[in-house]
């Protein structure tokens, strides 16, 4: 499905997000959008879809945890035990709902990439992988360890990039004492096998 948005539509979304997000979150958002478009060009994905998914990936980030839970419950969005324990995780699921219902992005591939950009999932689409990775490596990120190496890995081998980021995320969560989302653990396990050639049909690396 082609989306073919007009430049003025993208500008409208950008200006709307600028009002909804904190300055730091908006800067991060733009970094993810541009990084996603670059990765799409590198790996043969639709650059416009990647840019829009990156642009909207955190559209539900800057609302309170209580509001995230309330909005999800009101709109039938499932909440896992780990998400109740750490409601910040809900911004991805809720963001996908916002993208469809508040920003009129009626594209299932884009909305799915937004939904899974935080936890990942096994057997992601190429677009989902790109947004998952771009969120971690965009140029304004500077606190995660070993970022230069991880950025190089992601542009060389997409599956290995997903595996590396999922592993780093699990280590961070473990060290911080937060609840681990099972989906992130499943993502790491799946892409560890994919990178080692134990899963067929994951040839998005090159």
VOPAGU-2260 file (C-alpha; in pm, 1 decimal, decimal comma):
REM VOPAGU-2260
SITE   aa  ch    i         X         Y         Z
SITE  UNK   A    0       0,0       0,0       0,0
SITE  UNK   A    1     144,6     335,1    -104,8
SITE  UNK   A    2      76,5     630,2     121,4
SITE  UNK   A    3     184,2     924,3    -101,8
SITE  UNK   A    4     134,2    1204,3     150,4
SITE  UNK   A    5     164,2    1564,3      39,4
SITE  UNK   A    6     452,7    1764,7     180,5
SITE  UNK   A    7     206,5    1999,6     348,5
SITE  UNK   A    8      46,5    1701,8     527,8
SITE  UNK   A    9     382,9    1599,8     667,8
SITE  UNK   A   10     452,1    1960,7     767,2
SITE  UNK   A   11     116,1    1972,6     946,3
SITE  UNK   A   12     195,6    1656,1    1142,6
SITE  UNK   A   13     540,4    1790,8    1227,6
SITE  UNK   A   14     401,2    2119,4    1359,6
SITE  UNK   A   15     133,6    1936,4    1558,9
SITE  UNK   A   16     395,8    1711,7    1717,7
SITE  UNK   A   17     612,0    2012,0    1800,0
SITE  UNK   A   18     327,1    2140,6    2017,9
SITE  UNK   A   19     251,9    1802,3    2178,0
SITE  UNK   A   20     607,6    1692,0    2262,2
SITE  UNK   A   21     872,5    1837,3    2488,0
SITE  UNK   A   22    1160,4    2008,3    2301,4
SITE  UNK   A   23    1394,4    1719,1    2376,7
SITE  UNK   A   24    1143,0    1458,5    2263,1
SITE  UNK   A   25    1074,2    1653,9    1943,8
SITE  UNK   A   26    1447,5    1668,2    1866,6
SITE  UNK   A   27    1468,5    1292,7    1920,6
SITE  UNK   A   28    1161,7    1241,5    1700,1
SITE  UNK   A   29    1315,7    1427,1    1409,1
SITE  UNK   A   30    1637,2    1230,4    1453,8
SITE  UNK   A   31    1445,4     903,0    1434,8
SITE  UNK   A   32    1252,1    1014,0    1126,0
SITE  UNK   A   33    1567,6    1107,0     934,1
SITE  UNK   A   34    1758,1     799,1    1052,5
SITE  UNK   A   35    1467,9     574,8     953,3
SITE  UNK   A   36    1457,9     727,6     604,2
SITE  UNK   A   37    1833,5     671,6     567,5
SITE  UNK   A   38    1800,9     310,4     679,8
SITE  UNK   A   39    1510,2     259,5     440,9
SITE  UNK   A   40    1729,5     379,2     154,9
SITE  UNK   A   41    2009,1     147,5     270,1
SITE  UNK   A   42    1788,0    -161,7     300,0
SITE  UNK   A   43    1542,6    -105,3      14,5
SITE  UNK   A   44    1234,6      -4,4     214,2
SITE  UNK   A   45     981,4     270,2     137,0
SITE  UNK   A   46    1151,5     588,8     258,3
SITE  UNK   A   47     830,4     788,9     298,4
SITE  UNK   A   48     672,8     521,0     517,6
SITE  UNK   A   49     990,3     496,4     723,9
SITE  UNK   A   50    1002,6     874,0     769,5
SITE  UNK   A   51     636,6     897,4     875,0
SITE  UNK   A   52     665,5     601,7    1113,5
SITE  UNK   A   53     973,3     762,9    1266,6
SITE  UNK   A   54     796,3    1095,9    1288,7
SITE  UNK   A   55     500,8     948,9    1478,1
SITE  UNK   A   56     670,7     675,1    1679,7
SITE  UNK   A   57     658,3     879,1    2004,9
SITE  UNK   A   58     338,0    1072,4    1939,0
SITE  UNK   A   59     183,7     935,9    2261,9
SITE  UNK   A   60     499,7     966,7    2471,0
SITE  UNK   A   61     442,1    1297,0    2649,5
SITE  UNK   A   62     122,6    1220,7    2835,9
SITE  UNK   A   63     103,5    1100,3    3194,0
SITE  UNK   A   64     121,7     731,4    3281,0
SITE  UNK   A   65    -228,8     752,7    3424,8
SITE  UNK   A   66    -358,3     897,9    3098,5
SITE  UNK   A   67    -182,8     627,2    2896,7
SITE  UNK   A   68    -355,1     355,1    3097,6
SITE  UNK   A   69    -689,4     535,0    3078,4
SITE  UNK   A   70    -670,8     583,4    2699,8
SITE  UNK   A   71    -570,6     221,3    2643,7
SITE  UNK   A   72    -853,4      90,2    2861,4
SITE  UNK   A   73   -1105,3     319,3    2691,0
SITE  UNK   A   74   -1003,7     205,3    2343,4
SITE  UNK   A   75    -965,9    -166,9    2405,3
SITE  UNK   A   76    -585,4    -171,4    2385,4
SITE  UNK   A   77    -452,6    -470,0    2577,5
SITE  UNK   A   78    -223,7    -392,8    2871,7
SITE  UNK   A   79      22,9    -657,3    2988,4
SITE  UNK   A   80     135,8    -697,2    3352,5
SITE  UNK   A   81     474,8    -546,8    3266,2
SITE  UNK   A   82     298,2    -248,4    3105,5
SITE  UNK   A   83      87,2    -191,8    3415,4
SITE  UNK   A   84     413,2    -202,7    3613,8
SITE  UNK   A   85     583,9      34,3    3368,1
SITE  UNK   A   86     311,1     233,9    3187,9
SITE  UNK   A   87     569,0     424,1    2983,1
SITE  UNK   A   88     583,4     116,9    2758,3
SITE  UNK   A   89     222,3     184,1    2656,0
SITE  UNK   A   90     321,8     485,9    2447,6
SITE  UNK   A   91     405,1     251,5    2158,7
SITE  UNK   A   92      68,1      74,1    2144,4
SITE  UNK   A   93    -117,8     395,4    2212,8
SITE  UNK   A   94      96,6     577,6    1958,9
SITE  UNK   A   95     -11,2     332,7    1689,1
SITE  UNK   A   96    -373,9     402,1    1781,4
SITE  UNK   A   97    -310,0     778,0    1776,0
SITE  UNK   A   98    -137,6     755,3    1436,3
SITE  UNK   A   99    -444,8     585,8    1287,1
SITE  UNK   A  100    -719,0     778,7    1468,8
SITE  UNK   A  101    -571,3    1124,0    1539,5
SITE  UNK   A  102    -320,2    1169,5    1256,1
SITE  UNK   A  103    -515,3     981,1     985,0
SITE  UNK   A  104    -228,3     749,0     894,2
SITE  UNK   A  105    -437,5     458,9     769,2
SITE  UNK   A  106    -146,0     234,8     686,4
SITE  UNK   A  107    -114,2     -89,7     882,3
SITE  UNK   A  108     259,3    -123,9     813,6
SITE  UNK   A  109     335,9     219,2     957,8
SITE  UNK   A  110     111,8     170,8    1260,4
SITE  UNK   A  111     260,7    -171,5    1330,1
SITE  UNK   A  112     612,7     -25,5    1316,9
SITE  UNK   A  113     507,0     233,9    1574,6
SITE  UNK   A  114     344,5     -32,8    1793,0
SITE  UNK   A  115     658,6    -245,7    1815,7
SITE  UNK   A  116     929,8      20,0    1817,2
SITE  UNK   A  117    1002,5     -18,6    2189,4
SITE  UNK   A  118     983,0    -393,4    2254,3
SITE  UNK   A  119    1031,5    -532,7    1906,3
SITE  UNK   A  120     879,1    -870,8    1829,3
SITE  UNK   A  121     986,1   -1195,4    1664,4
SITE  UNK   A  122     968,0   -1201,9    1283,6
SITE  UNK   A  123     936,5    -827,1    1236,8
SITE  UNK   A  124     878,9    -671,6     898,1
SITE  UNK   A  125    1166,1    -474,6     752,1
SITE  UNK   A  126     991,5    -146,2     835,1
SITE  UNK   A  127     935,5    -257,5    1194,7
SITE  UNK   A  128    1304,7    -342,2    1228,6
SITE  UNK   A  129    1406,2      -6,4    1086,4
SITE  UNK   A  130    1195,9     193,3    1336,7
SITE  UNK   A  131    1306,4     -27,3    1626,9
SITE  UNK   A  132    1669,8      32,6    1534,7
SITE  UNK   A  133    1638,7     401,1    1439,0
SITE  UNK   A  134    1485,4     481,0    1777,1
SITE  UNK   A  135    1802,8     355,9    1945,7
SITE  UNK   A  136    2074,8     486,4    1715,8
SITE  UNK   A  137    1947,7     827,9    1599,8
SITE  UNK   A  138    2218,3    1097,9    1622,2
SITE  UNK   A  139    2080,7    1269,7    1933,5
SITE  UNK   A  140    2116,5     955,0    2142,5
SITE  UNK   A  141    2438,4     973,1    2340,5
SITE  UNK   A  142    2392,6     791,4    2671,9
SITE  UNK   A  143    2384,5     424,9    2572,0
SITE  UNK   A  144    2724,9     253,1    2582,6
SITE  UNK   A  145    2905,5     140,5    2267,3
SITE  UNK   A  146    2678,2     341,9    2037,9
SITE  UNK   A  147    2931,2     395,0    1758,3
SITE  UNK   A  148    2980,0      20,2    1718,5
SITE  UNK   A  149    2606,2     -47,6    1739,3
SITE  UNK   A  150    2535,3     214,5    1470,9
SITE  UNK   A  151    2786,6      50,7    1239,0
SITE  UNK   A  152    2634,3    -291,3    1302,6
SITE  UNK   A  153    2282,7    -165,5    1227,2
SITE  UNK   A  154    2379,0     -21,5     888,4
SITE  UNK   A  155    2571,3    -336,2     795,8
SITE  UNK   A  156    2327,4    -606,0     912,5
SITE  UNK   A  157    1972,1    -521,9    1014,4
SITE  UNK   A  158    1897,4    -847,2    1196,0
SITE  UNK   A  159    2220,7    -824,8    1392,1
SITE  UNK   A  160    2134,8    -465,3    1478,7
SITE  UNK   A  161    1797,6    -574,2    1617,4
SITE  UNK   A  162    1961,7    -851,9    1819,2
SITE  UNK   A  163    2229,2    -619,5    1957,9
SITE  UNK   A  164    1979,9    -351,7    2061,6
SITE  UNK   A  165    1739,6    -603,8    2217,4
SITE  UNK   A  166    2027,5    -747,7    2419,1
SITE  UNK   A  167    2141,8    -401,9    2532,6
SITE  UNK   A  168    1783,7    -313,1    2629,8
SITE  UNK   A  169    1746,3    -628,5    2837,3
SITE  UNK   A  170    2071,2    -556,6    3019,6
SITE  UNK   A  171    1964,1    -199,1    3090,3
SITE  UNK   A  172    1624,1    -310,6    3223,2
SITE  UNK   A  173    1784,1    -578,5    3439,4
SITE  UNK   A  174    2031,3    -330,7    3587,6
SITE  UNK   A  175    1760,5     -71,5    3650,7
SITE  UNK   A  176    1533,8    -317,1    3829,8
SITE  UNK   A  177    1237,6    -247,8    3601,0
SITE  UNK   A  178     995,3    -517,8    3487,5
SITE  UNK   A  179    1113,4    -693,1    3171,9
SITE  UNK   A  180     863,0    -710,3    2889,4
SITE  UNK   A  181     852,2   -1066,0    2760,2
SITE  UNK   A  182     829,2    -939,1    2403,0
SITE  UNK   A  183    1177,1    -786,5    2425,3
SITE  UNK   A  184    1319,1   -1113,9    2554,0
SITE  UNK   A  185    1140,6   -1301,9    2273,7
SITE  UNK   A  186    1280,4   -1053,6    2020,7
SITE  UNK   A  187    1636,0   -1109,9    2140,8
SITE  UNK   A  188    1597,2   -1487,2    2134,0
SITE  UNK   A  189    1445,0   -1487,0    1785,6
SITE  UNK   A  190    1707,1   -1260,5    1629,6
SITE  UNK   A  191    1992,2   -1440,3    1801,6
SITE  UNK   A  192    1878,4   -1750,3    1614,8
SITE  UNK   A  193    1825,3   -1553,2    1293,5
SITE  UNK   A  194    2176,1   -1408,1    1301,7
SITE  UNK   A  195    2322,3   -1752,9    1362,2
SITE  UNK   A  196    2135,3   -1896,4    1063,4
SITE  UNK   A  197    1888,1   -2104,2    1262,1
SITE  UNK   A  198    1579,4   -1932,0    1120,1
SITE  UNK   A  199    1500,2   -1923,4     750,4
SITE  UNK   A  200    1348,9   -1628,7     568,5
SITE  UNK   A  201    1514,2   -1340,0     751,2
SITE  UNK   A  202    1727,9   -1211,3     465,8
SITE  UNK   A  203    1686,8    -838,5     533,0
SITE  UNK   A  204    2041,5    -805,6     659,1
SITE  UNK   A  205    2211,9    -696,0     338,0
